[in-house]
Amino acid sequence: MSNRRRDESEAEKKVKIPTTVELHTIADKLGADERTSRFKALVLLAGWCGMRFGEVTELRRKDFDSDCTVVTISRAVTHRADPNTPGADRCRIDSTKNGEARSVTIPPHIRNGIKSHLAQFVSSSPEARLFVPVRGGCHLDDRVFTENVFRKAAKDVGQEDLSAHDLRRFAGSKNAQVATLTENMARLGHKTVGAALRYQHSESGRDAIIAKALSARAIAELQGQPETDADG
């Protein structure tokens, strides 16, 4: 095996993707602790809707329709070092990574959880953020969240080396089981396959079908049925 192929193989082995049961166990672990319960919905949304961390932490009440069927992802936050304050970050709110908004149908099995989060943790203002740091202030930082919150819960399922970014990998792998490549790209907000795919669009209504199929698989897996691995 060439060095290049060996390196690629080793890199693939390092990729961590939680199972459905593990993801929901992590979310439930966070939800059971008063100090972290506000972050249960973050894990569910990032995992099942495939948001980047900067996208999910910039979500506001106005981004959800009235019954939490669809979430619109149009902004993201990035963190940059503050040159005037050593060790501090500045938050910058911008468009999504590819510069385009996208609407994602929320899988039915997590909608009640999102509704509960909105009712319990989010004010009635359309601009109210869904997720704020425990101590207030700027948006959640992915490194701080991973180290201080997420990995502590993930340790209970033997996945203490997971990061918040692995939730997006989970989404991609689950989407691939029920959606076409183009539909998967649409849900994740990706534009990385060739120019030909840029002009293909998901069939009208397909995203709702995909969300329903994701929930059907999730419910089966949470009830103890074997999980199906997707290729790629």
Order of alpha helices (4+ residues) and beta strands (2+ residues): alpha-alpha-alpha-alpha-beta-beta-beta-beta-alpha-alpha-alpha-alpha-alpha-alpha-alpha
